[in-house]
């Protein structure tokens, strides 16, 4: 649908997913190549009381489960921030942080904001070393968290 200037034509197009940034709890902005694992699910509790005339269980919502979030970026000297955060886990001095992932529209304004509560680094993976490859050196950090909120900006 072409943009004819009406308000409905500008809101009908989905937001592109290639422009985003990540903000750590202290306000540090980091840029990643790829983010995956932004998911949440509610467990199902099946229950049937003894005198139910229906020969089937009822399904009720149970506990909420959050997936770990994986962030990939090019290895660079600036990646010392993620390494230091991960090293704090090994010494049991990790500071849990609020991590905000903002999906940006074509003007650079936030279109969607995903906030991860009490996040901490679970896994840090260095780049694969291959002398015959022609790819950038990428590092991966996987973070666990205790809650995710999603808001449209």
C-alpha positions as a Markdown table, in Angstrom:
| # | Residue | x | y | z |
|---|---|---|---|---|
| 1 | Unk | 0.0 | 0.0 | 0.0 |
| 2 | Unk | 1.6 | 3.3 | -1.0 |
| 3 | Unk | 1.8 | 6.2 | 1.4 |
| 4 | Unk | -1.0 | 8.6 | 0.2 |
| 5 | Unk | -0.5 | 11.0 | 3.2 |
| 6 | Unk | -3.5 | 9.7 | 5.2 |
| 7 | Unk | -3.0 | 8.6 | 8.8 |
| 8 | Unk | -4.1 | 5.1 | 8.0 |
| 9 | Unk | -1.4 | 4.6 | 5.3 |
| 10 | Unk | 1.4 | 5.5 | 7.7 |
| 11 | Unk | 0.2 | 3.2 | 10.5 |
| 12 | Unk | -0.5 | 0.2 | 8.2 |
| 13 | Unk | 3.2 | -0.6 | 7.6 |
| 14 | Unk | 5.0 | -2.8 | 10.1 |
| 15 | Unk | 8.2 | -1.5 | 11.7 |
| 16 | Unk | 11.5 | -2.8 | 10.3 |
| 17 | Unk | 13.5 | -4.9 | 12.6 |
| 18 | Unk | 17.0 | -3.9 | 11.7 |
| 19 | Unk | 17.5 | -0.7 | 13.7 |
| 20 | Unk | 17.7 | -1.2 | 17.5 |
| 21 | Unk | 19.8 | -0.4 | 20.5 |
| 22 | Unk | 20.4 | -1.8 | 24.0 |
| 23 | Unk | 20.7 | 0.2 | 27.2 |
| 24 | Unk | 22.2 | -1.3 | 30.3 |
| 25 | Unk | 21.1 | -0.2 | 33.8 |
| 26 | Unk | 23.7 | 2.5 | 34.1 |
| 27 | Unk | 22.6 | 4.2 | 30.8 |
| 28 | Unk | 25.4 | 2.7 | 28.7 |
| 29 | Unk | 24.2 | 2.3 | 25.1 |
| 30 | Unk | 25.5 | -0.7 | 23.2 |
| 31 | Unk | 24.8 | -1.8 | 19.6 |
| 32 | Unk | 24.4 | -5.4 | 18.6 |
| 33 | Unk | 24.1 | -7.2 | 15.3 |
| 34 | Unk | 21.4 | -9.6 | 16.4 |
| 35 | Unk | 19.1 | -10.2 | 19.4 |
| 36 | Unk | 17.1 | -13.3 | 19.9 |
| 37 | Unk | 15.1 | -15.0 | 22.6 |
| 38 | Unk | 12.6 | -12.2 | 23.5 |
| 39 | Unk | 9.9 | -14.6 | 24.6 |
| 40 | Unk | 7.6 | -15.3 | 27.4 |
| 41 | Unk | 5.2 | -18.1 | 28.0 |
| 42 | Unk | 2.6 | -19.0 | 30.6 |
| 43 | Unk | 2.6 | -22.6 | 31.8 |
| 44 | Unk | -0.6 | -24.5 | 31.7 |
| 45 | Unk | -2.1 | -26.1 | 34.8 |
| 46 | Unk | -4.6 | -28.9 | 34.0 |
| 47 | Unk | -7.1 | -29.6 | 36.7 |
| 48 | Unk | -10.2 | -31.7 | 37.0 |
| 49 | Unk | -12.2 | -31.9 | 40.3 |
| 50 | Unk | -13.5 | -35.3 | 41.3 |
| 51 | Unk | -17.3 | -34.8 | 40.7 |
| 52 | Unk | -17.0 | -33.0 | 37.3 |
| 53 | Unk | -19.5 | -34.2 | 34.8 |
| 54 | Unk | -17.1 | -33.4 | 32.0 |
| 55 | Unk | -14.5 | -36.1 | 31.3 |
| 56 | Unk | -11.7 | -33.5 | 30.6 |
| 57 | Unk | -9.4 | -31.3 | 32.5 |
| 58 | Unk | -9.8 | -27.5 | 32.8 |
| 59 | Unk | -6.8 | -25.5 | 31.7 |
| 60 | Unk | -5.8 | -22.6 | 33.9 |
| 61 | Unk | -2.8 | -20.2 | 33.6 |
| 62 | Unk | 0.1 | -21.0 | 35.8 |
| 63 | Unk | 3.6 | -19.6 | 36.3 |
| 64 | Unk | 5.2 | -17.3 | 33.8 |
| 65 | Unk | 8.5 | -18.4 | 32.2 |
| 66 | Unk | 10.9 | -16.1 | 30.5 |
| 67 | Unk | 13.5 | -17.2 | 27.9 |
| 68 | Unk | 17.1 | -16.2 | 28.0 |
| 69 | Unk | 18.0 | -13.4 | 25.6 |
| 70 | Unk | 21.0 | -13.8 | 23.3 |
| 71 | Unk | 22.9 | -10.8 | 21.9 |
| 72 | Unk | 25.5 | -11.0 | 19.2 |
| 73 | Unk | 27.9 | -8.3 | 18.2 |
| 74 | Unk | 31.3 | -7.7 | 16.6 |
| 75 | Unk | 34.3 | -8.3 | 18.9 |
| 76 | Unk | 36.0 | -5.0 | 19.6 |
| 77 | Unk | 37.9 | -3.3 | 22.5 |
| 78 | Unk | 34.5 | -1.8 | 23.6 |
| 79 | Unk | 33.3 | -5.4 | 24.4 |
| 80 | Unk | 35.3 | -5.2 | 27.7 |
| 81 | Unk | 32.0 | -4.0 | 29.3 |
| 82 | Unk | 30.3 | -7.3 | 28.7 |
| 83 | Unk | 33.4 | -9.2 | 29.7 |
| 84 | Unk | 33.6 | -7.4 | 33.0 |
| 85 | Unk | 29.9 | -7.9 | 33.7 |
| 86 | Unk | 30.3 | -11.6 | 33.0 |
| 87 | Unk | 33.5 | -11.9 | 35.2 |
| 88 | Unk | 31.5 | -10.4 | 38.1 |
| 89 | Unk | 29.3 | -13.6 | 38.0 |
| 90 | Unk | 32.3 | -15.8 | 38.6 |
| 91 | Unk | 33.3 | -13.9 | 41.8 |
| 92 | Unk | 29.6 | -13.8 | 42.9 |
| 93 | Unk | 29.6 | -10.0 | 42.9 |
| 94 | Unk | 27.3 | -9.5 | 39.9 |
| 95 | Unk | 25.1 | -6.5 | 39.8 |
| 96 | Unk | 21.7 | -7.4 | 38.3 |
| 97 | Unk | 20.7 | -4.7 | 35.8 |
| 98 | Unk | 17.7 | -3.5 | 34.0 |
| 99 | Unk | 18.3 | -4.0 | 30.3 |
| 100 | Unk | 16.2 | -2.0 | 27.8 |
| 101 | Unk | 16.0 | -3.1 | 24.1 |
| 102 | Unk | 14.5 | -0.4 | 21.9 |
| 103 | Unk | 13.3 | -1.1 | 18.3 |
| 104 | Unk | 13.7 | 2.1 | 16.4 |
| 105 | Unk | 11.6 | 3.4 | 13.5 |
| 106 | Unk | 13.0 | 5.0 | 10.3 |
| 107 | Unk | 13.4 | 8.3 | 12.1 |
| 108 | Unk | 15.4 | 6.8 | 15.0 |
| 109 | Unk | 12.5 | 7.1 | 17.5 |
| 110 | Unk | 11.6 | 4.1 | 19.7 |
| 111 | Unk | 8.7 | 2.1 | 18.2 |
| 112 | Unk | 8.8 | -0.7 | 20.7 |
| 113 | Unk | 10.6 | -1.0 | 24.1 |
| 114 | Unk | 11.3 | -4.3 | 25.7 |
| 115 | Unk | 12.6 | -4.1 | 29.3 |
| 116 | Unk | 14.3 | -7.0 | 31.1 |
| 117 | Unk | 14.3 | -6.9 | 34.9 |
| 118 | Unk | 17.1 | -8.1 | 37.1 |
| 119 | Unk | 19.2 | -9.3 | 34.2 |
| 120 | Unk | 22.6 | -10.9 | 34.5 |
| 121 | Unk | 25.0 | -12.6 | 32.1 |
| 122 | Unk | 24.6 | -16.4 | 31.9 |
| 123 | Unk | 26.9 | -17.2 | 29.1 |
| 124 | Unk | 29.7 | -15.5 | 27.1 |
| 125 | Unk | 30.9 | -17.0 | 23.9 |
| 126 | Unk | 34.0 | -15.7 | 22.0 |
| 127 | Unk | 34.4 | -15.8 | 18.3 |
| 128 | Unk | 35.2 | -18.8 | 16.2 |
| 129 | Unk | 38.8 | -18.7 | 14.9 |
| 130 | Unk | 39.1 | -19.7 | 11.3 |
| 131 | Unk | 42.0 | -18.4 | 9.2 |
| 132 | Unk | 40.2 | -19.3 | 5.9 |
| 133 | Unk | 36.9 | -17.6 | 6.8 |
| 134 | Unk | 35.8 | -14.2 | 5.6 |
| 135 | Unk | 33.5 | -13.2 | 8.4 |
| 136 | Unk | 33.7 | -10.7 | 11.2 |
| 137 | Unk | 34.7 | -11.8 | 14.7 |
| 138 | Unk | 31.5 | -12.0 | 16.7 |
| 139 | Unk | 30.9 | -12.5 | 20.4 |
| 140 | Unk | 27.7 | -13.7 | 22.0 |
| 141 | Unk | 26.4 | -12.9 | 25.4 |
| 142 | Unk | 23.3 | -14.7 | 26.8 |
| 143 | Unk | 21.5 | -13.0 | 29.6 |
| 144 | Unk | 19.0 | -14.5 | 32.1 |
| 145 | Unk | 16.4 | -12.2 | 33.6 |
| 146 | Unk | 13.4 | -12.3 | 36.0 |
| 147 | Unk | 10.8 | -10.5 | 34.0 |
| 148 | Unk | 10.0 | -8.9 | 30.6 |
| 149 | Unk | 7.7 | -6.0 | 29.8 |
| 150 | Unk | 6.9 | -5.0 | 26.3 |
| 151 | Unk | 5.5 | -1.5 | 25.5 |
| 152 | Unk | 4.7 | 0.3 | 22.3 |
| 153 | Unk | 6.2 | 3.7 | 22.2 |
